[in-house]
Amino acid sequence: MTSSRSTSVLDIPEAPFYRAVGDEVEVFRAAAVSGLPLLLKGPTGCGKTRFVEAMAAELGRELITVAGHEDMTSADLVGRFLLKGGETVWVDGPLTRAVREGAIFYLDEVVEARQDTTVVIHPLADHRRELPVDRLGVTLPAAPGFQLVISYNPGYQSVLKNLKESTRQRFVAVELGFPPPDIEREVVAHEAGVDAETAKSLVTLGSAIRNLDNSPLREVASTRMLILAGGLVAGGLSLRSAVQSAIVQALSDDPDITRALGELVDAVLPRT
């Protein structure tokens, strides 16, 4: 996604494809310079992970990504003692590796992890910039270049799975959403390898689903879904079959809802 106000991350040959929608690139750059932690908010499939990947490539930083889940423990992030070759050795977790090496550490869907686990990031998200490793009895200062990035989907989380204020207030926040149609068409065409007309049809359908009144859907058609449908088209499937598999059936198991979505597809997609 591209911003006319800044150099596009696409100018970096190694960078993953990304087009900026607002000032998220400038905010990330400024946060990286100052070593500030960053919170990305936005719906599932809007490009949060791709954005972090693109910025890591532009900044020339190693990126270590962990997906939050309810079984995650602090040891999964920090590390643990393991038995190797008859000896007990310490093995750094991904967060500890990032702290030691000065990498970008990205914790995706942070609220999916238990709250007693995520508090381990607090000392890294304020002026201390350090990681206590209790099992080793040491506190590690973050190496130059280390940056903490977390993300979550505020529209999807329940009351019981919300981001604690004590965590939220440590971060610079950036809100991401689905890109406007012209940018989304470019993204879908590039990522799925389809022609402009197919990308336009998919984006039009995605917008129609997102704008449904009183929608019963928990999630809407994301940019990621549109790309998946486009990939099926690029693989030889018809547009309607691709949409049925990658969007309609993926959004709901309820027969009434899928039937209604099918009617919307008939109304939006061109007849062939």
C-alpha positions in Angstrom: 0.0 0.0 0.0 1.8 3.6 -0.9 1.8 7.0 0.5 2.5 9.9 -1.7 4.1 11.7 1.3 6.9 9.3 1.8 9.3 6.9 0.0 7.5 3.7 -0.7 8.8 0.6 1.0 8.5 -0.9 -2.5 11.7 1.0 -3.5 13.6 -1.6 -1.5 13.9 -4.6 -3.8 14.0 -7.1 -0.9 10.9 -5.7 0.8 7.6 -7.6 0.7 5.0 -5.9 -1.4 3.1 -3.2 0.6 1.2 -0.1 -0.1 0.8 2.5 2.6 -2.7 3.9 3.2 -1.9 6.6 5.8 1.2 7.7 7.7 1.9 4.3 9.1 5.3 4.1 7.4 6.4 7.4 8.8 5.2 6.4 12.3 7.1 3.1 12.2 10.3 4.8 11.0 10.1 7.4 13.7 9.4 4.8 16.4 12.3 2.7 15.1 14.7 5.6 15.4 13.7 6.2 19.0 13.3 2.6 20.0 9.6 3.1 20.8 7.3 0.1 21.1 4.5 -0.1 18.5 0.9 -1.3 18.7 -0.9 -2.2 15.5 -4.7 -2.3 15.6 -6.8 -3.6 12.8 -9.1 -6.3 11.5 -8.0 -9.7 10.5 -6.3 -9.9 7.1 -5.9 -6.1 6.6 -2.1 -6.4 6.2 -0.6 -5.9 9.7 1.9 -8.7 9.4 2.8 -7.7 5.9 3.4 -4.2 7.0 5.8 -5.3 9.7 7.7 -7.5 7.3 8.0 -4.7 4.8 9.3 -2.3 7.4 11.8 -4.8 8.8 13.2 -5.3 5.3 13.3 -1.5 4.7 15.2 -0.9 8.0 17.5 -3.9 7.4 16.5 -5.5 10.7 16.0 -9.1 11.5 12.3 -9.9 12.2 11.3 -12.5 14.8 7.5 -13.2 14.7 5.4 -15.1 17.3 1.7 -15.8 17.1 -0.1 -15.3 20.4 -2.2 -18.2 21.6 -4.0 -19.2 24.9 -1.4 -21.9 25.8 1.5 -19.6 25.5 3.7 -19.3 28.6 6.4 -16.8 29.5 8.9 -19.5 28.9 7.8 -19.8 25.3 8.9 -16.2 24.9 11.9 -15.9 27.2 13.4 -19.5 27.1 13.8 -22.6 29.2 16.3 -25.2 30.3 16.3 -28.3 28.1 18.0 -31.6 28.2 20.5 -32.0 25.3 23.0 -34.8 25.1 22.7 -35.7 28.7 23.2 -32.1 29.8 20.8 -29.4 30.9 21.3 -26.3 28.8 19.5 -23.0 28.6 17.8 -22.2 25.2 16.8 -18.6 24.5 13.2 -18.0 23.5 12.3 -15.8 20.6 11.9 -12.7 22.7 15.3 -13.2 24.4 17.0 -13.7 21.0 15.5 -10.5 19.7 16.6 -8.6 22.8 20.2 -10.0 22.5 20.5 -9.5 18.7 18.7 -6.1 18.3 16.0 -7.5 16.1 12.3 -6.5 15.7 10.1 -8.7 17.8 6.6 -9.0 16.6 3.9 -10.6 18.8 0.9 -11.1 16.6 -2.6 -11.1 18.2 -1.2 -10.3 21.6 -4.5 -10.7 23.5 -4.8 -14.3 22.5 -1.9 -15.0 25.0 -2.6 -15.2 28.7 -2.3 -11.8 30.5 0.2 -13.3 33.0 2.4 -14.1 30.1 2.3 -10.8 28.2 3.4 -8.8 31.2 6.9 -10.1 30.5 7.1 -7.5 27.8 6.3 -4.6 30.1 10.0 -3.8 31.0 10.8 -3.8 27.3 8.0 -1.4 26.5 9.0 1.5 28.8 12.2 3.5 29.6 14.0 0.4 31.0 14.2 -1.5 27.7 15.3 -4.6 29.5 14.2 -8.2 29.9 14.4 -9.9 33.3 15.3 -13.6 32.8 14.4 -14.9 36.2 15.6 -18.5 35.6 19.1 -17.3 34.8 19.1 -14.6 37.5 20.0 -11.9 35.0 18.4 -8.8 33.4 19.2 -8.3 29.7 19.4 -4.8 28.3 17.9 -4.5 24.8 20.6 -4.4 22.2 20.6 -1.4 19.8 18.0 -1.9 17.1 15.6 -3.9 19.2 12.0 -2.9 18.7 8.9 -4.4 20.2 5.8 -4.6 17.9 2.4 -6.1 18.9 -0.9 -6.4 17.2 -4.5 -7.2 17.9 -8.0 -6.9 16.4 -10.1 -4.7 18.7 -13.3 -5.4 16.7 -13.0 -9.2 17.2 -11.9 -9.6 20.8 -14.4 -10.3 23.6 -14.5 -8.4 26.9 -12.5 -11.1 28.5 -9.8 -10.8 25.8 -9.0 -7.1 25.6 -5.7 -5.4 25.9 -5.0 -4.2 29.4 -4.5 -0.5 29.9 -1.2 -1.1 31.7 0.0 -2.7 28.4 -1.7 -0.4 25.9 -0.3 2.8 27.4 3.2 1.7 26.9 2.9 1.7 23.1 2.6 4.1 20.2 -0.5 3.0 18.4 -1.2 2.8 14.7 -4.7 1.9 13.4 -4.7 0.0 10.1 -7.8 -0.9 8.1 -8.7 -2.3 4.7 -7.2 -0.1 2.0 -9.3 2.0 -0.3 -10.5 0.3 -3.5 -7.8 1.6 -5.8 -5.0 0.4 -3.6 -6.7 -2.8 -2.7 -7.1 -3.6 -6.4 -3.4 -3.1 -6.9 -2.5 -5.3 -3.9 -4.9 -8.1 -5.0 -3.6 -8.1 -8.6 0.0 -8.2 -7.6 -0.2 -10.7 -4.8 -2.6 -13.1 -6.5 -1.2 -12.7 -10.0 -4.5 -11.9 -11.6 -5.5 -9.2 -14.2 -6.8 -5.8 -13.2 -10.4 -6.7 -14.1 -10.4 -9.8 -11.9 -8.9 -7.8 -9.0 -11.6 -5.1 -9.5 -14.4 -7.7 -9.3 -12.9 -9.2 -6.1 -12.5 -5.9 -4.4 -16.0 -4.8 -5.4 -17.3 -8.0 -3.8 -15.2 -7.5 -0.7 -16.5 -4.0 -0.3 -20.1 -5.1 -0.7 -19.7 -7.8 2.0 -18.1 -5.2 4.4 -20.9 -2.8 3.9 -23.8 -5.2 4.5 -26.4 -3.7 6.8 -26.9 -5.7 10.1 -24.4 -8.2 9.0 -24.4 -11.5 11.0 -20.8 -12.2 10.1 -18.2 -12.1 12.9 -15.5 -11.2 10.3 -15.8 -9.6 6.9 -14.0 -10.4 3.6 -10.5 -9.4 4.3 -7.8 -8.4 1.7 -6.2 -11.7 2.5 -9.4 -13.6 1.5 -9.5 -11.6 -1.8 -5.9 -12.6 -2.5 -6.7 -16.2 -1.8 -9.6 -16.1 -4.2 -7.5 -14.5 -6.8 -4.8 -17.2 -6.3 -7.4 -19.8 -7.2 -8.4 -17.9 -10.3 -4.7 -17.7 -11.2 -4.6 -21.5 -10.8 -7.3 -22.0 -13.3 -10.5 -21.9 -11.3 -13.5 -19.8 -12.4 -14.0 -16.6 -10.6 -17.3 -17.7 -9.0 -15.9 -21.1 -7.9 -12.9 -19.3 -6.4 -15.1 -16.9 -4.5 -17.3 -19.7 -3.2 -14.4 -21.6 -1.8 -12.1 -18.8 -0.6 -14.7 -16.3 0.6 -18.3 -17.5 1.0 -17.6 -20.9 2.6 -14.7 -19.5 4.6 -16.8 -16.7 6.2 -19.6 -18.9 7.6 -20.9 -22.5 8.1 -24.5 -21.3 8.5 -26.4 -22.3 5.4 -28.7 -19.3 5.6 -25.7 -16.9 5.7 -23.8 -18.7 2.9 -27.0 -18.7 0.8 -27.4 -14.9 1.4 -23.7 -14.4 0.5 -24.2 -16.4 -2.6 -27.0 -14.1 -3.7 -24.8 -11.1 -3.0 -22.1 -12.7 -5.2 -24.7 -13.2 -8.0 -25.6 -9.5 -7.7 -22.1 -8.2 -7.7 -19.9 -10.4 -9.9 -20.1 -10.1 -13.7 -21.9 -12.8 -15.6 -19.7 -14.9 -17.8 
